[in-house]
Amino acid sequence: MEEENASLILEGSTPSILPIPDEIDEHFGRGPGSKGLREVFHNSVMTGSRTRSVLLLHHILSTSYFPDGPIRILDGLGASGIRARRWLTELPIEQSKRLDVHVCDILPESLEWVDKNIQRFDLDRSIKLILGDLRSRVLEGGWHWIDLDPYGSPIPFLDPVIQALSRDAILEVSATDTAALTGSSKGPTMRRYGAFVRTDKWAHDSGLRVLMANIARIAARHDRSIEPLLSVWESHHLRVSVAVKKSKRGASSVEKYIGWRIANPTSEELQSSIDANLHPHGCPERSQPFCFLPFRHPVNHEDRRVSGPLWTGPLASKEVLSSMNLEVAEKLCIPDTVSLSSWGFSSDEHSTLIEQSKKSITQSIRRFSEESKVEPSSSLLIVDRLHPHIPLLGPPSPTKLAEALTDSGYSSCVASYPNPSILTSAPWNIIYDIALEISNASIE
Ligand SMILES: C[S@@+](CC[C@H](N)C(=O)[O-])C[C@H]1O[C@@H](n2cnc3c(N)ncnc32)[C@H](O)[C@@H]1O
């Protein structure tokens, strides 16, 4: 449906009107693959990230994380404000009425579209608009929640944004400069993130950990500590969500979870990793794909096996992962037909739209329930990189491997990661024997 040169779209259970792009282009606005200046940016590939944002906010507001009272929440690089409108439209009324929502954008046209959407869909709790550069406007401060979704790297924004958070706050950060974070553009990896990343099959996991380490170190400079809540690599972007607390003591221990990833470690390196509680698999005498080493462990910066400094601790919270289940997501993020009609969607489209929303939310939280059951210290093991550490004739099925490890008492699961992989904290001897058994059985 079209009106006033705008198209009507649905995301989750939130309608939007957006300008029709000059060219037929899924990603309209200035962004990856599009250099031209358009009226407002919108990228449907980020739907999953916005769904998770609604679910995280729902979870946090269901806990006592924030004291009673209004929550000052900022969609810092808001574009059409779709994320902020999803918070208001999809959360239960008892939660959404606590939100004091602001959207900031440097382009007046973006905020005009936020406003058009507020008017068109009659959002009863209005959104406050902030026109200007987030880096200066955010310093008004006292934000309980800030979402940072930039073009490219979030680094230019992190320092002012972290300073502007309240004592207990949540920060969500996207990054689309994946070439820098995964080490394939070495110059930007070093100059933006102060790190080097080995470009192997763990590179996206390393990228998430390099981003997390940068957030932790910037937070520490401002007497704050972080706790990772969720970390996701999806399509062209990485995204991490963290709880940030004012704590000098926590900030001084920033080093606790910062260190190095060593590919193909020696037995001495494995022993140091075990001694530092960074390697749940034990077995220093047997060859293994990688281990983490603490920040103070001497590493040779010319050694191509090394990635870091990066975050060596858990990348997500069990509670957050288990809270993001299909039952909750369907309740919040699937529209009803009465609302669809009132927003102007014709009844012929209803079932397709509901199906699309269901499919998209299922995809956005795929595997979280299983991941919530494994030990937070679990390692990401990529099945076709178990060889040559285990003499396999072919990679074992991740599902079979995770199930067999779980059956032997070590809760494991298939990981939501681009390369077929599992999350496990099982001892290496057990992984070795089970992987061999599965691989041999599959070729018999
Ligand atoms: C990737 S888009 C954000 C997409 C949006 N969060 C969403 O979910 O659709 C980045 C937005 O940041 C805005 N922007 C860029 N630099 C900015 C700055 N320094 N301060 C405020 N906004 C800025 C752009 O105009 C653009 O609308």
The ligand as an SDF file (V2000), in Angstrom:
LIG
                    3D

 27 29  0  0  0  0  0  0  0  0999 V2000
   22.6690    3.0110   10.3820 C   0  0  0  0  0  0  0  0  0  0  0  0
   21.6040    4.3690   10.5310 S   0  0  0  0  0  0  0  0  0  0  0  0
   20.6270    3.9650   11.9350 C   0  0  0  0  0  0  0  0  0  0  0  0
   19.5490    2.9700   11.6570 C   0  0  0  0  0  0  0  0  0  0  0  0
   18.5150    2.8750   12.7230 C   0  0  0  0  0  0  0  0  0  0  0  0
   19.0690    2.6900   14.0520 N   0  0  0  0  0  0  0  0  0  0  0  0
   17.5280    1.7600   12.4140 C   0  0  0  0  0  0  0  0  0  0  0  0
   17.3840    0.7790   13.1990 O   0  0  0  0  0  0  0  0  0  0  0  0
   16.8790    1.8590   11.3600 O   0  0  0  0  0  0  0  0  0  0  0  0
   22.6350    5.6240   11.1690 C   0  0  0  0  0  0  0  0  0  0  0  0
   21.9060    6.9300   11.4090 C   0  0  0  0  0  0  0  0  0  0  0  0
   22.8140    7.7700   12.1340 O   0  0  0  0  0  0  0  0  0  0  0  0
   22.6820    9.1030   11.7090 C   0  0  0  0  0  0  0  0  0  0  0  0
   23.9330    9.7670   12.0700 N   0  0  0  0  0  0  0  0  0  0  0  0
   25.1510    9.6640   11.4880 C   0  0  0  0  0  0  0  0  0  0  0  0
   26.0890   10.3460   12.1830 N   0  0  0  0  0  0  0  0  0  0  0  0
   25.4460   10.8970   13.2540 C   0  0  0  0  0  0  0  0  0  0  0  0
   25.8730   11.6860   14.3690 C   0  0  0  0  0  0  0  0  0  0  0  0
   27.1370   12.0580   14.4910 N   0  0  0  0  0  0  0  0  0  0  0  0
   24.9430   12.0500   15.2770 N   0  0  0  0  0  0  0  0  0  0  0  0
   23.6340   11.6940   15.1530 C   0  0  0  0  0  0  0  0  0  0  0  0
   23.1850   10.9370   14.1080 N   0  0  0  0  0  0  0  0  0  0  0  0
   24.0700   10.5430   13.1820 C   0  0  0  0  0  0  0  0  0  0  0  0
   22.4080    8.9790   10.2290 C   0  0  0  0  0  0  0  0  0  0  0  0
   21.7390   10.1370    9.7310 O   0  0  0  0  0  0  0  0  0  0  0  0
   21.5450    7.7050   10.1600 C   0  0  0  0  0  0  0  0  0  0  0  0
   20.1710    8.0340   10.1740 O   0  0  0  0  0  0  0  0  0  0  0  0
  1  2  1  0
  2  3  1  0
  2 10  1  0
  3  4  1  0
  4  5  1  0
  5  6  1  0
  5  7  1  0
  7  8  2  0
  7  9  1  0
 10 11  1  0
 11 12  1  0
 11 26  1  0
 12 13  1  0
 13 14  1  0
 13 24  1  0
 14 15  1  0
 14 23  1  0
 15 16  2  0
 16 17  1  0
 17 18  1  0
 17 23  2  0
 18 19  1  0
 18 20  2  0
 20 21  1  0
 21 22  2  0
 22 23  1  0
 24 25  1  0
 24 26  1  0
 26 27  1  0
M  CHG  2   2   1   9  -1
M  END
$$$$
